[in-house]
């Protein structure tokens, strides 16, 4: 993959979940753009999370795109960061859902 192309990964949830609540559960800062999109700060990376099935408050599928890394990160691995983020977020959605 060319270094100027952002990494993209699609994530599916077992059941529709509140992604915003899951981000809060993980203590991740995010900036909501609209009811379908938010930017997330995750481990020195800026990630663009866009819901493709549902809304941020009831999503069943979303894509995550790397938008860049802090200047302090000398050799970023966008695919690994997105994979780790998706795993953490999916686990948090399960936790948030089981709390209700």
C-alpha positions in Angstrom: 0.0 0.0 0.0 1.4 3.4 -0.9 2.2 5.5 2.2 0.0 8.4 1.0 -3.1 6.2 1.0 -5.0 6.0 4.3 -5.6 2.5 5.8 -9.3 1.5 5.9 -11.0 -1.3 7.8 -14.7 -2.3 8.0 -16.0 -3.5 11.4 -19.2 -5.3 12.1 -20.9 -5.6 15.5 -22.9 -8.7 16.6 -25.9 -6.4 17.4 -26.5 -2.7 16.9 -24.8 -0.7 19.7 -24.1 2.8 20.8 -20.7 3.5 19.4 -20.5 6.8 21.2 -21.1 5.1 24.6 -18.4 2.5 23.7 -15.9 5.3 22.9 -16.7 6.9 26.3 -16.3 3.5 28.0 -12.8 3.3 26.5 -12.0 6.9 27.5 -11.3 7.9 23.9 -11.7 11.5 22.8 -13.9 12.0 19.8 -15.4 14.8 17.8 -18.8 14.1 16.3 -19.4 15.4 12.8 -23.0 14.2 12.5 -25.1 11.3 13.5 -23.1 8.9 11.2 -19.5 10.1 11.6 -17.0 11.0 14.3 -13.2 11.5 14.5 -11.4 9.6 17.2 -8.0 10.2 18.9 -6.5 6.8 19.4 -2.9 6.2 20.4 -1.3 9.1 18.7 -3.6 8.6 15.6 -6.6 10.4 14.2 -9.2 7.9 13.0 -12.3 8.7 10.9 -15.2 6.4 12.0 -18.2 6.4 9.7 -21.3 4.3 10.3 -22.5 2.4 7.2 -25.4 0.6 8.9 -27.4 2.6 11.5 -26.2 5.7 13.4 -23.5 6.3 15.9 -26.0 5.6 18.7 -27.2 2.4 17.1 -24.6 1.1 14.7 -24.2 -2.4 13.4 -21.4 -1.7 10.9 -18.8 1.0 10.4 -15.6 1.8 8.6 -12.5 3.2 10.2 -9.9 5.2 8.2 -6.6 6.5 9.4 -6.2 10.2 8.9 -2.7 10.6 10.3 -0.4 10.3 13.2 1.3 12.6 15.7 4.6 13.9 14.6 6.1 11.9 17.5 5.3 8.6 15.8 8.3 7.9 13.6 7.1 4.7 11.9 3.3 4.3 12.1 1.5 1.1 11.2 -2.0 2.3 10.4 -3.4 -1.2 9.7 -2.3 -2.5 13.1 -3.6 0.6 14.9 -7.0 0.3 13.2 -7.2 -3.4 13.9 -6.4 -2.8 17.6 -8.9 0.0 17.8 -11.7 -2.1 16.2 -11.0 -5.0 18.6 -11.1 -2.6 21.6 -14.3 -0.9 20.4 -16.1 -4.1 19.7 -15.3 -5.4 23.2 -16.5 -2.1 24.6 -19.8 -2.3 22.7 -20.4 -5.7 24.2 -19.6 -4.3 27.7 -21.9 -1.3 27.2 -24.7 -3.5 25.9 -24.4 -5.9 28.9 -24.7 -3.0 31.3 -28.2 -2.2 30.2 
